[in-house]
Amino acid sequence: MASKHFSDNQFTLKEVIQNLGEWFAYFLSKWKILIAAGILGMVLGALVSIFKKPVFHAETSFVLEEGEVGSMGQMSGLASLVGVNLGSLGGTSGLFQGDNIMELYRSDRMLGETLLKPFSESQLLIDRFVEFEELDKKWASKVDISSMDFSIPRDQYSVSQDSVVKEVSKLIRENQLSVAKPDRKLSIIQVSISSKDEGFAKAFNETLVDNVNTFYFQTKTKKTGENLQILQSQADSVRAILDESLAEFATATDRVPNANPLLSSAQVESRKRQIDVQATGAVYQEIVKNLEIAKVNHRNNSPLIQIIDSPRFPLKRSEIRLVKGIVLGAIITGLLVLFGLYFHRLYQKHVQES
């Protein structure tokens, strides 16, 4: 028996064309249903475009300054020549670089603190968000938001108030907040807030950037600032001791203005005071040297964020226009009906064959 090169269930080109013709004739016979589906889709698309509120986008872009590592390396080398160790004076340049500050924008702390900032004289940002999102109605079965006062100090919040702030922060982080780098090779970061309320989008974006900017500045310069304060306090204390030693040396010298060179005991007191002045002066000189280096290092750690673009009215908006809604509605509804008719036809053929 000769071997078969083709199985019985394979189709020829003629059979494929004939099968496509049958399907075309079947769909053509259902033209009333398809037209009705298209009209229904156009109506639904038009209703969506009319009643769906536009979404406003508030965007801020800024350059993240990550510190002058090269200049600090040169400063450390020069300082080591004179016996100064900059290890304790170094900044926190690796603390909030790149993706770390982007995660800071998404943190519950930053979002929560921003929500509790004022939107207007009589309303907080969280109150504005609850108002236009109608959360007091949506969450009415779980919590009574209308009775909550978010203007009181945070440490006096109830568990329910903290939960509301946390959940609102989660909604914003998942649905409205976008923090990204347009180009991974650059140090430009873009923060975007999308909201149905144009005023909220702009105010929240600006407040969030300012809030993170302040926190970033305080944290990045905290170590160098503390070192600067310590060195300044030490310098002031040693300077006071030096002034006191100079006064005591002058007093001891005045007591024996014309000391006999043959009597060494007459010069003991003045020489002791002179040694104190020299020792204190050397210490003071070293502290002042470290203080000036600390000042330079502290200046190199700020400013940390340089704003490039900030949101301005009118904000960028995205919406479904009427013509686009009608066309998309007709296409989507038509495709759904086509798939429905296709599977219905397959089911009928399967039942007939069975």
C-alpha positions, 0 to 999 in steps of 0.5 A, a space after each residue: 500500500 502506498 503511503 499517504 502524504 496528506 491526511 484526510 482532514 486537510 483542505 484544498 484551496 478550492 475547499 478553503 475558498 468555498 468555506 469562506 464564501 459560505 461564511 460571507 453568505 452567512 454574515 450577509 444574511 445577518 445584515 439586519 443584525 449587523 446594522 442594528 449592532 452598528 447603530 447601537 454602537 454609534 449611540 453608545 459611543 456618542 453617549 460615552 463621549 458626551 457624559 464621560 468627563 475629560 481627564 486633566 494632566 498636570 506635569 512637572 519636570 525637573 533635573 535631579 542634582 546628584 552632587 559634585 562627586 568629582 570636585 569632592 574627590 579633588 577636595 579630599 585629595 587636597 585636604 589629605 595633604 594638610 592632614 584633614 579627613 573628609 570622611 566625616 564631612 561627606 554628604 549623602 550623595 548616594 541616598 536619593 539618586 535615580 530610582 530612589 527619589 522616584 519611589 519617594 514620590 510614590 510613598 504613603 508618607 509623601 502622598 499622605 502629607 500632601 493630601 493634608 495640605 490646603 487646597 484653599 482657605 477652607 478646604 484641604 486637598 483630601 477634602 477636595 478629592 473626596 468631594 469630586 470623587 464622591 467617596 463619601 457616598 461610595 464608602 458610606 457603608 464602611 466609614 462616615 467621611 463627612 463627619 471627619 475633620 482632617 485639619 486637626 493635628 495628625 497625631 490626633 487622628 482616629 484609626 478610621 481617619 488614618 485608613 481614609 488617608 492611606 486608601 486615598 493615597 493608594 487610589 492616587 498612586 495606582 490610578 492618577 500618579 505617574 513618576 518616570 524618566 523620559 530618557 534613562 540616560 538623562 537625570 530629568 524626572 517627570 511627575 504627572 497627576 491625572 484627575 477629573 478635577 483640573 484645580 486639584 490636579 494642578 494643586 496636588 502636583 505642585 504641592 507634592 513636588 514642593 513637599 518631596 523637594 523640601 524633604 529631599 533637601 532636609 534629608 540630603 543635607 542633614 549630615 553635612 548640616 549637623 557636622 557644620 553646626 558641631 564644627 561651628 560650635 567647637 570653633 566658637 568654644 575654642 575661640 572663647 578659650 583662646 581669647 581668655 588665654 590671651 587675656 591671661 598671658 597679657 595679665 601675667 606679662 604685665 605683672 613682671 614688665 621688666 623681669 630679671 633675665 637671671 631670675 627664671 622663676 619670674 618668667 614661669 607664669 607668663 611662659 605657661 600662659 604663652 604655651 596655652 595661647 600657642 596650643 589653643 591657637 593651633 587647635 583653633 586653626 585646625 578647627 577653622 580649616 575643617 569648618 571652611 571645608 564643611 561649609 563648601 561641602 554643605 553648599 555642594 549638596 544644595 540646591 537639589 532639584 531644579 524645576 524645568 516645567 511646572 503645570 499651568 492653566 489650562 492643563 492638558 486634557 484627554 477626552 473621547 470626542 464625539 466623532 471618535 466615540 461614534 466610530 469606535 462604538 460602531 467598530 467595537 459593537 460590530 466586532 462583538 456581534 461578528 464574533 457572537 454570530 461566528 461562535 453561534 454558527 459553529 455551535 449549530 454546525 457542531 450540533 448538526 454533525 452530532 
